[in-house]
Amino acid sequence: MRISRTAPWAAGLAAAALFLIPATATAGPQRTAATPRAAAAGTSVDDYYAAAQGKTGAALKTALHDIIKNQTTVTYDGVWNALKVTDQDPANPNNVILVYSGRSQSKNTNGGGVNDWNREHVWAKSHGDFGTVTGPGTDLHHLRPEDVTVNSTRGNKDFDMGGSPVAEAPGSYTDADSFEPRDAVKGDVARMLLYMAVRYEGGDGFPDLEMNDKVNNGTAPLFGRISLLKQWNQMDPPDAFEQRRNQVIFDTYQHNRNPFIDHPEWVNSIW
């Protein structure tokens, strides 16, 4: 495997801090773990997840769903401006960092041109056929800026290891039925997908999104491979960039959180 990082995520996640911390990530391949921040001013992460504490398995998944389903929705047009804030390069406020490419690029180059960036659905919208409908199709917790060409190369493929190098996304690989992101965002990808599988359970008119251990899931509301995503969650722990993003989405846009950024150990408790 090409994953070089083996430090345990637990060391950086011992307790929830009550103050907002600045993002320190860069566009490069290596990032460090960070401590969870407060859910909001005067509210700790533990308070936000109080109803889930002490639960495991299906009970934990249900409890988390009930917590995070309470959100404000964003329109698909609104996603453009939101991503300029959530994915801002901490070293250059005029730029965003592209998720698979790792490239820092001007916020103003969003669009459909060859070297523009556009809105990548990490949970491909065809997996459940929800399109760009307000809800799963506009949920910022799995929407990231990416180079138009790289976005097209990734398409709606499931995630797995191997394939040929992706020219504009160093460290990423692809083949006929899967895509492997660069090491620095493997855990990010896993936690975004697992968020979607907990948030969208089919009870609010949207598809019931679930994980499996396959590729080639097509239009089924399924994504794989869960066994590999669990490994990625441990090998690439949440860092300051990812946690800042979670906080901004909570504070400014959707007012819900990705529980697996705050508590990555819950991945193994559910799956």
C-alpha positions in Angstrom: 0.0 0.0 0.0 1.2 3.5 -0.7 -0.1 5.0 2.6 2.9 6.2 4.6 1.2 7.6 7.7 0.7 5.1 10.5 0.4 7.3 13.6 -2.8 6.5 15.5 -5.6 9.0 15.4 -6.3 8.6 19.1 -3.3 10.6 20.2 -4.7 13.8 18.6 -8.3 13.2 19.7 -8.1 12.7 23.5 -10.4 15.5 24.4 -12.6 18.2 22.9 -11.1 21.7 23.1 -13.5 24.6 23.8 -11.8 27.2 21.6 -11.6 27.7 17.8 -8.2 26.9 16.5 -6.8 28.1 13.2 -6.3 25.7 10.2 -2.7 24.9 9.6 -3.0 22.4 6.7 -1.3 23.1 3.4 -1.8 21.8 -0.1 1.0 19.3 0.4 0.6 15.6 1.1 1.3 15.5 4.8 -1.0 16.9 7.5 -1.1 16.5 11.2 -3.9 15.4 13.6 -5.8 18.0 15.5 -8.0 18.2 18.6 -11.8 18.5 18.1 -13.1 22.0 18.7 -16.2 23.2 20.4 -19.5 22.7 18.5 -20.4 26.3 19.1 -19.5 29.1 21.5 -20.3 27.8 25.0 -21.2 24.3 23.7 -18.7 21.4 23.8 -18.5 18.6 21.3 -19.5 16.2 24.0 -22.7 18.3 24.6 -23.6 18.2 20.9 -23.3 14.4 20.9 -24.8 13.8 24.4 -27.6 11.6 23.1 -25.0 9.3 21.4 -22.7 8.8 24.3 -22.3 5.2 25.5 -24.0 3.7 22.4 -22.5 1.3 19.9 -23.5 -0.4 16.6 -27.0 0.3 15.2 -28.0 2.2 18.3 -25.1 4.6 17.8 -25.8 5.0 14.1 -29.5 5.9 14.9 -28.5 8.3 17.6 -26.1 10.1 15.4 -28.6 10.3 12.6 -31.1 11.9 14.9 -28.5 14.5 15.9 -27.1 15.4 12.5 -30.4 15.3 10.5 -31.2 18.7 12.1 -29.6 21.0 9.5 -30.1 24.0 7.4 -30.0 23.2 3.7 -27.9 25.0 1.0 -28.9 25.5 -2.6 -26.7 24.1 -5.3 -25.8 27.6 -6.5 -25.0 28.5 -2.9 -22.5 25.7 -2.8 -20.1 27.8 -5.0 -19.6 30.5 -2.4 -19.7 28.1 0.5 -16.8 26.1 -0.8 -14.8 29.3 -1.2 -15.0 29.6 2.6 -15.0 26.0 3.8 -12.0 25.0 1.7 -10.0 28.2 1.8 -6.3 27.7 1.7 -5.0 28.7 5.2 -1.8 30.0 3.6 -3.6 32.1 1.0 -7.1 33.5 1.6 -7.6 34.1 -2.1 -7.4 30.4 -2.9 -9.1 27.1 -2.2 -7.4 23.7 -1.9 -8.6 21.1 -4.4 -9.4 17.9 -2.6 -7.7 15.2 -4.8 -5.2 17.4 -6.6 -4.0 19.2 -3.5 -3.5 22.3 -5.6 -4.1 25.7 -4.2 -6.1 27.6 -6.8 -7.8 31.0 -7.1 -11.3 31.1 -5.7 -12.4 33.0 -8.8 -11.5 30.2 -11.2 -14.6 28.2 -10.5 -16.6 27.0 -13.5 -16.6 24.5 -16.3 -13.3 25.3 -18.1 -10.5 22.7 -18.4 -8.4 24.2 -15.6 -11.3 25.6 -13.6 -12.5 24.0 -10.3 -16.0 22.7 -9.8 -18.2 21.0 -7.2 -17.1 17.4 -6.6 -19.7 15.1 -5.0 -17.5 12.7 -3.0 -20.6 10.5 -2.6 -21.3 10.5 -6.3 -24.8 11.8 -6.9 -25.6 8.8 -9.2 -25.3 6.4 -6.2 -28.9 6.8 -5.2 -29.7 9.1 -8.1 -30.3 12.2 -6.0 -28.7 14.6 -8.5 -28.3 18.1 -7.2 -31.5 18.2 -5.2 -31.3 20.4 -2.1 -30.3 17.8 0.6 -27.8 15.1 -0.3 -27.0 16.8 -3.6 -26.0 20.0 -1.8 -24.7 18.7 1.5 -21.4 20.6 2.1 -20.1 17.7 4.3 -19.3 15.8 1.1 -18.9 18.5 -1.5 -15.4 19.7 -2.2 -13.7 21.8 -4.9 -11.8 19.9 -7.5 -10.2 20.4 -10.9 -12.8 19.9 -13.7 -10.7 17.3 -15.5 -9.9 15.3 -12.3 -13.5 15.5 -11.3 -14.5 13.9 -14.6 -11.8 11.3 -14.3 -13.1 10.3 -10.9 -16.7 10.3 -12.2 -19.0 8.1 -10.1 -16.4 5.4 -9.2 -16.2 3.8 -5.9 -13.0 4.0 -3.8 -10.3 1.3 -3.9 -6.6 1.0 -4.2 -4.6 0.9 -7.4 -4.7 1.8 -11.1 -2.9 4.4 -13.2 -1.7 7.8 -11.9 -4.1 10.7 -12.3 -2.0 13.4 -14.1 -3.4 16.4 -12.4 -3.8 14.8 -9.0 -0.4 13.6 -7.8 -0.6 10.5 -5.6 -4.1 9.6 -6.9 -4.8 6.6 -9.0 -7.7 5.3 -11.0 -8.9 2.3 -13.1 -12.1 1.2 -14.8 -14.1 0.9 -11.6 -12.4 2.7 -8.8 -10.5 5.8 -7.7 -7.8 6.1 -5.0 -7.3 9.6 -3.6 -3.9 10.9 -2.4 -2.8 9.8 1.0 -3.4 13.2 2.7 -7.1 13.0 2.1 -7.8 9.3 2.3 -9.3 9.7 5.8 -11.2 12.8 4.7 -12.9 10.8 1.9 -13.8 7.9 4.3 -15.3 10.3 6.9 -17.3 12.2 4.2 -18.8 9.0 2.9 -19.6 7.6 6.3 -21.3 10.9 7.3 -23.6 10.5 4.3 -24.5 6.9 5.2 -25.6 8.1 8.7 -27.3 11.3 7.7 -29.4 9.9 4.9 -31.4 7.0 6.1 -34.4 7.2 3.8 -36.8 8.8 6.3 -37.0 12.3 4.8 -37.8 11.6 1.2 -34.1 11.0 0.2 -32.5 7.6 -0.6 -31.3 5.4 2.2 -27.5 5.6 1.6 -25.5 2.7 2.9 -21.9 1.3 2.7 -20.8 -2.1 1.3 -17.5 -3.7 0.4 -17.9 -3.6 -3.4 -17.1 -1.5 -6.4 -19.3 -1.0 -9.4 -22.3 0.0 -7.3 -23.7 2.0 -10.2 -27.0 3.8 -9.4 -27.7 1.8 -6.2 -27.6 4.0 -3.1 -24.4 2.1 -2.0 -20.7 3.0 -1.7 -17.6 0.9 -1.2 -15.3 -0.3 -0.1 -16.0 -0.1 3.6 -13.2 -2.3 4.7 -10.7 0.0 3.0 -12.4 3.2 4.1 -12.1 2.0 7.7 -8.3 1.6 7.2 -8.1 5.1 5.7 -10.0 6.6 8.6 -7.3 5.3 11.0 -4.2 5.9 8.7 -5.2 9.5 7.9 -6.7 11.1 11.1 -8.6 14.4 11.1 -6.3 17.4 10.9 -6.8 21.1 11.5 -8.0 21.8 7.9 -10.7 19.1 8.1 -11.8 20.2 11.6 -11.9 23.8 10.6 -14.1 22.9 7.7 -16.4 20.9 9.9 -16.7 23.9 12.3 -17.4 26.4 9.5 -20.2 24.2 8.1 -21.6 24.0 11.5 -21.3 27.7 12.4 -22.1 29.3 9.1 -24.1 27.0 6.8 -25.8 23.8 7.8 -25.5 23.9 11.6 -24.8 20.2 11.8 -21.5 18.3 12.1 -19.7 15.3 10.7 -19.5 13.0 13.8 -16.6 11.0 12.3 -14.3 14.1 12.3 -15.1 14.7 15.9 -15.1 11.0 16.9 -13.3 8.9 14.3 -13.3 6.0 16.7 -17.1 5.7 16.1 -16.4 4.3 12.6 -15.4 1.0 14.1 -18.2 1.1 16.6 -20.8 1.2 13.8 -19.1 -0.8 11.0 
